[in-house]
């Protein structure tokens, strides 16, 4: 495929959050792809612990203001942006005071401190990203999702935004990682997703019980065009699900010097 523009939908990015394998990948990979001459846009949640002044975030008024309705409640979308040097890579932040706010423990992310809202938080995040891309009129040839917070993006792009030719045509890559969480999401998550427009068949991978981390990996795999193992170790059940899907798969390309491997995989789709 011809690779002109890549959209990265990330869970966390260094230096806005503390270093981790996922946060480092979500910085180095887009930057490396940008340096290869490909246009890049990157999104992440605006967690409450991110210091706006220190990181030079500012609100983009023309992109903010949309109300996203989830379970019959309105949630205003706020978009902020910063620039990562030296590559001058723009990072867009999805913000909302209901889902992203300063937690009691400094540095703790809302996804860990308030897991009871995570089903709606990831719905809001994914919809916020896609609606912002529409407003930007910047249409990617490929979308790469990293982290379970982005796991619903493939399904939204392939189903909810299926009538938008600029958004249903990009190839979608999902990174499976070792970013697990314990327990399950809200028991009404499937009901809320049906309100969004998903069918029972679309949500088959989530099953009938409260949604777990593995369930989110499965629905992301179902709606992606290619899968990358972005951690050295990944849950064996997830790897077996990828194998059974028969979809293009890039095994773990290593923790360093991986940009060319990802680019080659992108272009093979």
Residue, then its C-alpha position, 0 to 999 in steps of 0.5 A: x500500500x502507498x503510505x502517505x499519512x499515519x494516525x497514531x491512537x495511543x494510550x500513553x506517550x513519553x515525555x508527557x507520562x513516566x517512561x514505560x515500554x508502551x509510552x516509549x514506543x508511542x513516542x519513538x515509533x511515530x517520530x521515526x516514521x515522521x523522519x522517514x518522510x511520512x506525515x504523522x498525527x498522534x493522539x493520547x488522553x489528556x490525563x489529569x497528571x499531565x502538567x499543561x504549562x510545563x509541557x506547553x499544551x494549549x487548547x485548540x478552540x476550533x476543534x473543541x466544543x463538540x458534545x459527545x453523548x454516551x448513555x444519554x449524557x453529554x460530555x464536552x470534547x476539549x482538544x489540546x495540542x503540543x509539539x514534540x521536539x526536535x522532530x516537531x511532531x504534533x501531539x493532540x490530547x483528548x480532554x474532558x473534565x468528567x473522564x480526565x481530571x487530577x487524581x488524588x495520588x500524583x501521577x496516577x492515571x484515571x484509568x487506574x484510579x477510577x476503573x469504574x468509568x473506563x468503559x465510557x472513558x475509552x468510548x469517549x476517547x476513541x470518538x473524540x479522536x475520530x471526530x477531531x480527525x474529521x474536523x482537521x480534514x486530515x485523512x490517514x492511509x493507515x491508523x495504528x492503535x496502541x494500548x487497550x484504551x485505543x482498542x475500540x478504535x478499529x470497530x468504530x472506524x469499520x462500523x460506526x464510521x463506515x459510511x464516511x469513505x475517508x475514515x473507513x478506507x485506511x488500513x488499521x493496525x493494532x498493537x497487542x502489548x502486556x498492558x493488562x488490567x485486572x477485573x472487568x469493565x462496567x456490566x452495561x458496556x455492551x448495552x452502551x455500545x449498542x446505543x452507539x450503533x453496534x450490532x450483537x454480531x459486531x460485539x460478539x468478541x465481547x461475549x455476554x459477561x462483563x468485558x475483560x482486557x482479553x475481550x478488548x484485545x479480541x474485538x480490536x483484532x476482529x476489526x483490524x487489518x494487521x496485528x503487531x506484537x509490541x511487547x516481548x511477552x503477550x498473553x498466550x490466549x491473545x496470541x492464539x486468537x491472532x493465529x486463528x484470525x489468519x490476519x497479517x501478524x508482525x512478531x515482536x520486532x525488538x525494543x530498539x531499531x524497530x521503525x523499519x520493521x513497522x514501516x515494512x509491515x504497514x506497506x505490506x497491508 
